[in-house]
Amino acid sequence: MRYRPNRAALLVLPGLLFLMATFLFPLGGVLLRSFDPEGRLSFEAPRFALANYSELLADPLYRIILQNTFAVAVAATVATLLLAYPVCFFMSRLPGRWGSALLLLALFPFWTSILVRLFAFTQILPQFGLMYTTTATVIGMVYYLLPYMIAVLYATMIGIDNELINAARTLGAGMRQALLRIFVPLTRPGVMVGTTMVFVISLGFFLTPAILGGGSDLTVSTYIQQQVNIARWGSASAMGTVLLVLTLVLFYGFNRFFGEDDMAVVGGGSQKGVSRTERLRLSWPVGIGFLFTVAVFVFLLAPLVIVVLLSFTSTTYLTFPPKGFSGRWYASFFADPDWLASAWLSLKVAALTALTATVLGLLTAIGLVRGNLPFGRFMAALFLAPLIVPVILIAIALFDIANRLHLVDTVIGYVAGHTLLALPVTVLIASNALRSMGTELEQAARTLGASRVRAFLSVTARMIAPSLAVAAIFAFVTSWDEPVVALFLSTGRTTLPVHIFNHIQTEVTPAVAAVSTMLMAVVLIGGLAYAVLSAARRRRLSGFGGNNG
Amino acid sequence: MDSSTSKAAPGRGSELTIENITHRYGALTVLDDVSTRIAGGEFLTLLGASGSGKTTLLRIIGGLIAPAEGRIRVAGRDITGLPPERRDIGFVFQNYALFPHMTVGENVAFSLSVRSVSKEETAQRVEEALDLVGLKGFGGRYPGQMSGGQQQRVALARALVFRPAMLLLDEPLGALDRQLRQQLAVELRSLQRRSGITMIYVTHDQEEAFTMSTQVAVMANGAIRQMAPPADLYRSPNDLLVARFVGDLNEVAGEVTDAANGDVRVDGPLGPLMARRGDSQVSGRIVCGLRPEHLRLRPGEPSSAVNEVGATVRSVIFGGSWHRVDLELASGVVWRAEGRGEPPPIEEGGRVAVNFDAERLMLFSEKGVGR
């Protein structure tokens, strides 16, 4: 097939330029630094030496850090898989809407600020004497990773028709054999996708080990941050490059071995052919699934409930169970100019991020979907890359360039960084919306006399408006909750998550619990808005494109 | 067919007894005290509209649903409490339920491998089963690489390969196009006759039911309304509902005014009609029914003969080997006449005389229950 780019292809340019300025160029800078013996960045006279890398190999400390990072990631990934699998089995066998309702509940922590979650564990883990241990890091990571794994496995399992298990049983297989020979093999693609995704995320964890593991528990990410803090760019960027290469190799290897078809299983979550009319039949796997589900949901939701309870304490320090009942910590938030300033900054940054990420995402999506671009798949992958690259790396790269451009501590700096993080998802959502509605309706409008732009605005734009709203909400939340990039880009004016981070690091008062509770309330309201909008989107897009019916 | 199929002697299928089966989904009763018995080697079709309970009954027989009340016996043995894997009953699912991660050969071999059949025997029986359904040499393919009709055959081979005492089929032809459906129905019929296995087949398609079955049970509202060989069902339906479900039916309401010596006089909007029946146990308001092929047409106005009425021709359709005439009778009653070959010399909009034999006029009580 020959590619003849049309005018729509030009619309990828703004997004592409943005990606170059905030992603490719800064990461290139980190790469250059890693080859400079002093870790200096010079485009005029770059030096290429392997001193930093040979140091990595020579010093046993680095090997320990790498080993530690790997061990923790493997432990967290395995634990996440073992917990999520029975839960998803149970949820996917539930009749009607119960499964999707439970999925929403399981995703609630995902939508809650990571700092709220970490704060919860700083209050819970000491009760068990686990604070500042590797176990604490793993527990915190599993807590963070579970929603991802559950979402992926559930999407796979919901596509497995109960009738297949029934068929196996009429053919003489007992429940155990039917599960082992039919159900489990069919979940393999989902397990692979989920495990790879979770493992790659695990390698890049920064806040969790930094807060729960204490200073002693060095991982690649915490080490990079420490080195950048003392301006040792050489070893930091070499370590970062190693992390990046590892991540990319894992993804490449995954794609090579499991291919696109397997990936396709995940996104769809298609309910086609699933017989969900019959009631759940009690059997031992369902029983085990039920017990796991109860336990995992307690694990997922209890910490958040505890934070809410803590926020109403009347004491000046945190105790559990909380003593008395008062709203004083809410009052103290509104009386404290620092809290208010950071909240206001976060709000501004998040709103601007929602705007820029959605506009850039839409333009890019039109270019990608309609532009008939050469290397279209490569371009699409490029726009997804910020999702894959460990956030610590993006953070130091952005910090590096923002420093030189004097954008540290500015709204522009924050918005640029957060837009970069949100762009992959807005591009994805807008592309899916455009693809699923096709071009037929727009062509119909043009046969009726509308110009190309007019047809797009009056038909396509309106049809995909709910999707764009969803993208905007997603971008808003991404920015609103984002702590790592914001941490690196700030010196004095901090966003709300960074402010919470500083509080957790230094003095912990119940004010953090009150702020966390309010954040959760915001997420809950946003989640409801999202649910309403997605329902509207589904209504609009159903019946178009034919393949999503 | 080769020797492998002729080995299966007719009559080896098992007898099935259904005793007082009742099942509910919440407040909805989908099966209401259903009892019946079918002999070994029969081909029974459960025929009914969606929601009539036919699929639920089939799944209860297969052990995929536990009934709220009642018992299922195969060859006299109570299997109500047995899980599906211990029933030895083959099941062909509506969407085939082929295992997508296994080849066709592995799908067919599955039941043998859980029964620890030796490798050599498994290979041989899989080969035979695929040969039986006309898919020799397809064992290495994956279900996703096959057409709907082929997948259907694989499902059949998979359900037969372990030589079950009985085979249950849940609208297995529903997803296929008409021509393929007819062809496979004929194949299924001959396969059943050859092997003598008891088959129970669920469908809402009357033609399919009549093509294959030795017995047809018409189901409605969770009950079997009538069970009989297809010809009996068509000729003497128990009630209006069965008559309407099996074939086309021309209807007119009326009242019995005289019944003596098997001659019944019905007065209605078309004037007096005469029916001839073995018994005269009929009275009051009734519905008369006539099959389209029992109407005779003659151009012109009706005479005063018995069972002759006038009608206006609405449309004449010539289908090659058959013809179909839609008629509007005096009072706005719309009937249909069908016949073989060329239609009689009548014109659309013209008048015709319609007559029929008294023996052909069926009488149903208005409620659709009993005669």
Interface residues (C-beta under 8 A of the other chain):
Chain A: D161 E163 L164 N166 A167 A168 R169 T170 L171 G172 A173 G174 M175 Q177 A178 R181 I182 P185 L186 R188 G273 E278 R279 R281
Chain B: Y25 G62 G63 L64 I65 A66 P83 P84 E85 R86 R87 D88 I89 G90 F91 F93 N95 A97 L98 F99 P100 H101 F110 S111 V114 R115 R158 A159 F162
